[in-house]
Amino acid sequence: MAVAIAESPFHVLAVDDSVLDRKLIERLLKTSSFQVTTVDSGTKALEFLGLHGEDASISSVHADQLQDVEVNVNLIITDYCMPGMTGYDLLKKIKESSSFKDIPVVIMSSENIPSRINRCLEEGANEFFLKPVRLSDMSKLKPHIMKSRCKEHCHQDEDLLSNSETNPTNNSSSSSDTITISSSNPTDNSSGDTISSSNPTDNSSGESSNIHKRKAADDEILTKTSRPNHSC
């Protein structure tokens, strides 16, 4: 099962209002082993991605495409000059989306206008192809897809790391409770020392009574020896 997922083709969403150009890019992508979904406008591309909330009346994407193809797009390639929403406008919408902002976007145009190219690249486009698109251009797509997938894995690792960092907090609190409980023992020992320290007091009182007895005996002896001896 894992091998099947690893070998599944990358999914590319191709956007172009020209039927001929759309057929050409579809054939080139499929020749390069990509899975392809084609639409003829930027608006339909947003609908396919689920980003058409601002215009609920849009419903022109073919139903069989929505049912047969899972919306898991790895790259978007779009024409620049299209009626309604241009390729540049579509690029901005995608980069503003939290769900699709990391998906690589490639812009195509038949006009080699440096200011247009720079504007798209500055907005976040990964490549700018001049029409007619060639088969050799397809080899430039996979590196961008692989880079995007690496970012995905990095985000997942960061999420796992942040979740695992919450456990040590609980462990530290339980260890502090253990320390608090064990610290109560010295109080009990000190009370025991207080009880045992009462014995020296009792011994000293016994010794003092013995001293008094000895003094009384000595006084009695002295009294006897001090009496006069009446001899005949």
Backbone torsions as a table, in degrees:
resi	resn	phi	psi	omega
1	MET	NA	-44.1	-179.8
2	ALA	-65.6	-35.5	179.9
3	VAL	-66.1	-38.8	179.3
4	ALA	-63.5	-38.3	179.2
5	ILE	-68.8	-40.7	-178.4
6	ALA	-65.8	-32.1	-176.3
7	GLU	-93.9	1.9	-179.8
8	SER	-67.6	141.4	-176.7
9	PRO	-69.6	151.4	175.2
10	PHE	-69.0	142.8	-176.1
11	HIS	-101.0	122.2	-179.1
12	VAL	-115.2	132.8	174.0
13	LEU	-99.4	114.9	-179.0
14	ALA	-103.2	130.4	-175.3
15	VAL	-124.4	118.8	178.3
16	ASP	-160.7	134.9	-179.0
17	ASP	-81.1	-14.4	179.1
18	SER	-87.7	126.1	-179.4
19	VAL	-63.3	-42.4	-178.1
20	LEU	-64.8	-46.9	179.6
21	ASP	-65.6	-36.2	179.6
22	ARG	-66.4	-40.6	177.6
23	LYS	-66.9	-38.0	179.9
24	LEU	-64.8	-49.4	-178.5
25	ILE	-65.6	-33.1	177.9
26	GLU	-64.9	-43.9	-179.5
27	ARG	-65.7	-41.3	179.7
28	LEU	-64.3	-41.3	-179.7
29	LEU	-66.9	-43.2	179.8
30	LYS	-67.4	-35.2	175.8
31	THR	-63.0	-31.2	179.2
32	SER	-90.6	15.1	174.2
33	SER	70.7	30.7	173.9
34	PHE	-96.8	147.1	167.6
35	GLN	-83.4	135.1	-170.6
36	VAL	-126.8	136.9	167.3
37	THR	-124.1	129.6	-178.1
38	THR	-115.7	141.5	173.1
39	VAL	-136.9	160.5	-172.8
40	ASP	-104.7	11.7	177.9
41	SER	-159.4	159.6	177.1
42	GLY	-66.0	-33.2	179.6
43	THR	-63.6	-42.6	178.9
44	LYS	-69.1	-31.0	176.2
45	ALA	-64.4	-42.4	177.8
46	LEU	-65.3	-37.2	178.1
47	GLU	-64.2	-42.6	179.6
48	PHE	-62.0	-37.0	-179.5
49	LEU	-81.1	-9.6	-178.5
50	GLY	83.7	22.4	-178.7
51	LEU	-109.9	27.4	-175.2
52	HIS	-103.8	26.7	-176.1
53	GLY	-60.1	-26.6	-177.7
54	GLU	-74.6	-19.2	-178.4
55	ASP	-131.4	89.3	-175.4
56	ALA	-72.7	-12.7	-176.9
57	SER	-80.8	-9.3	-177.2
58	ILE	-75.9	124.7	178.5
59	SER	-153.5	37.1	-172.4
60	SER	-100.5	-1.7	174.7
61	VAL	-70.8	137.8	-175.7
62	HIS	-60.1	134.0	-177.4
63	ALA	-64.2	-34.4	-178.3
64	ASP	-68.0	-30.5	176.5
65	GLN	-66.9	-43.6	-179.0
66	LEU	-66.0	-31.5	-177.7
67	GLN	-82.8	-39.9	-173.0
68	ASP	-84.9	-24.6	-175.0
69	VAL	-111.9	122.7	176.4
70	GLU	-72.5	136.1	-177.9
71	VAL	-76.6	80.7	177.5
72	ASN	-136.9	75.7	-171.9
73	VAL	-86.4	133.3	179.2
74	ASN	-98.9	-19.8	180.0
75	LEU	-161.0	148.6	178.1
76	ILE	-123.1	127.9	175.9
77	ILE	-121.0	125.6	-172.1
78	THR	-137.1	146.3	172.7
79	ASP	-71.1	150.9	179.7
80	TYR	-82.0	-50.2	-176.4
81	CYS	-90.6	105.3	176.7
82	MET	-139.7	146.7	178.1
83	PRO	-68.1	147.7	-178.6
84	GLY	81.0	-99.7	178.8
85	MET	-97.5	120.4	178.6
86	THR	-77.6	169.5	176.8
87	GLY	-63.1	-32.7	177.4
88	TYR	-66.8	-41.4	177.4
89	ASP	-64.0	-40.5	177.7
90	LEU	-63.3	-41.3	177.3
91	LEU	-57.9	-46.0	-179.6
92	LYS	-62.6	-41.4	179.5
93	LYS	-62.2	-41.7	-178.7
94	ILE	-67.3	-43.6	-178.3
95	LYS	-71.2	-20.0	176.0
96	GLU	-83.4	-12.3	-178.8
97	SER	-84.2	132.5	178.2
98	SER	-70.2	-25.4	-177.2
99	SER	-84.7	-31.0	-172.6
100	PHE	-119.6	7.5	-174.6
101	LYS	-65.3	-23.5	-179.7
102	ASP	-90.5	-3.7	178.9
103	ILE	-72.6	130.5	177.9
104	PRO	-63.6	140.6	178.7
105	VAL	-125.4	129.1	178.2
106	VAL	-115.4	132.0	179.4
107	ILE	-103.0	139.2	175.5
108	MET	-118.1	145.8	176.4
109	SER	-158.8	147.2	176.5
110	SER	-86.9	-5.8	-178.8
111	GLU	-110.2	125.9	-179.8
112	ASN	-91.9	82.3	-178.3
113	ILE	-112.0	109.1	-175.1
114	PRO	-55.1	-41.4	-178.7
115	SER	-64.1	-35.9	178.0
116	ARG	-68.2	-43.7	-180.0
117	ILE	-62.1	-47.3	-178.7
118	ASN	-63.1	-38.9	-179.4
119	ARG	-63.5	-41.4	179.4
120	CYS	-67.8	-41.8	179.9
121	LEU	-65.8	-39.0	178.5
122	GLU	-67.0	-30.1	179.7
123	GLU	-78.2	-12.4	176.2
124	GLY	124.1	4.0	177.0
125	ALA	-65.9	141.9	-177.9
126	ASN	-88.2	-30.9	178.8
127	GLU	-146.2	159.1	173.6
128	PHE	-133.2	108.6	-179.2
129	PHE	-96.7	139.2	173.0
130	LEU	-92.1	135.1	178.0
131	LYS	-79.8	148.2	2.1
132	PRO	-76.9	138.8	179.0
133	VAL	-69.7	139.2	-177.8
134	ARG	-109.4	163.9	179.4
135	LEU	-62.6	-32.9	179.4
136	SER	-65.0	-24.9	178.4
137	ASP	-67.9	-26.2	-176.7
138	MET	-65.5	-27.5	-179.7
139	SER	-68.5	-16.3	179.9
140	LYS	-83.3	-8.7	-174.6
141	LEU	-81.9	-42.3	-173.8
142	LYS	-60.4	-40.9	177.1
143	PRO	-57.2	-37.2	178.7
144	HIS	-68.2	-38.1	178.3
145	ILE	-65.6	-43.9	-179.5
146	MET	-63.9	-38.7	177.9
147	LYS	-64.3	-40.0	178.2
148	SER	-63.8	-39.7	179.6
149	ARG	-67.5	-35.5	176.5
150	CYS	-62.2	-39.6	177.2
151	LYS	-62.2	-40.2	179.0
152	GLU	-60.0	-47.0	-179.1
153	HIS	-64.1	-37.0	178.5
154	CYS	-63.6	-41.8	178.7
155	HIS	-64.1	-39.4	179.0
156	GLN	-65.5	-41.4	178.3
157	ASP	-64.0	-38.4	178.8
158	GLU	-65.5	-38.1	178.0
159	ASP	-64.9	-42.0	178.7
160	LEU	-64.4	-40.0	-179.7
161	LEU	-65.7	-42.4	179.8
162	SER	-65.8	-34.1	177.9
163	ASN	-70.5	-37.7	-178.8
164	SER	-71.8	-23.9	-179.4
165	GLU	-73.5	-12.8	179.0
166	THR	-78.0	-22.5	-178.1
167	ASN	-70.0	-44.9	179.4
168	PRO	-55.7	-28.1	178.8
169	THR	-62.6	-43.2	178.7
170	ASN	-67.1	-39.1	179.9
171	ASN	-65.1	-39.9	-178.8
172	SER	-65.9	-35.7	179.5
173	SER	-67.6	-37.2	179.4
174	SER	-70.2	-34.8	179.2
175	SER	-68.8	-34.8	178.1
176	SER	-66.4	-33.6	176.6
177	ASP	-64.7	-39.1	180.0
178	THR	-63.9	-41.3	179.5
179	ILE	-63.5	-39.9	-179.8
180	THR	-63.5	-41.2	-179.4
181	ILE	-66.6	-44.5	-176.9
182	SER	-69.2	-25.4	-178.0
183	SER	-72.6	-8.6	-179.7
184	SER	-79.7	-13.6	-177.3
185	ASN	-66.3	-42.4	179.4
186	PRO	-55.5	-32.1	179.2
187	THR	-63.0	-41.8	179.0
188	ASP	-65.7	-39.6	-179.7
189	ASN	-66.0	-38.0	-178.8
190	SER	-66.8	-35.3	178.2
191	SER	-67.1	-34.8	176.9
192	GLY	-65.2	-39.4	177.9
193	ASP	-63.0	-35.7	-179.8
194	THR	-65.5	-39.3	-179.6
195	ILE	-67.8	-44.0	-177.3
196	SER	-71.0	-23.6	-178.6
197	SER	-73.8	-7.7	179.3
198	SER	-77.2	-17.3	-178.7
199	ASN	-65.7	-43.9	177.8
200	PRO	-56.5	-33.4	179.5
201	THR	-64.1	-42.0	179.6
202	ASP	-65.2	-39.0	-179.3
203	ASN	-65.7	-39.7	-178.4
204	SER	-66.7	-36.4	179.0
205	SER	-67.4	-34.7	177.7
206	GLY	-66.9	-40.1	179.8
207	GLU	-65.2	-38.9	-179.1
208	SER	-65.5	-36.2	178.3
209	SER	-68.2	-35.7	176.9
210	ASN	-64.7	-37.7	178.9
211	ILE	-63.9	-41.2	179.2
212	HIS	-63.2	-39.5	178.9
213	LYS	-64.0	-41.9	179.4
214	ARG	-64.0	-39.1	178.9
215	LYS	-62.9	-41.8	-180.0
216	ALA	-62.9	-41.1	179.2
217	ALA	-65.2	-42.5	179.2
218	ASP	-63.3	-39.7	178.9
219	ASP	-64.2	-37.0	-179.9
220	GLU	-66.6	-39.7	179.1
221	ILE	-64.8	-43.5	-179.6
222	LEU	-62.8	-37.0	-179.9
223	THR	-64.7	-39.7	179.9
224	LYS	-67.6	-40.6	-176.9
225	THR	-75.0	-21.3	-178.3
226	SER	-85.5	-10.1	178.1
227	ARG	-68.4	144.9	179.5
228	PRO	-70.6	145.4	-179.3
229	ASN	-97.1	107.7	179.4
230	HIS	-88.7	96.5	178.0
231	SER	-100.1	154.3	178.4
232	CYS	-76.7	NA	NA
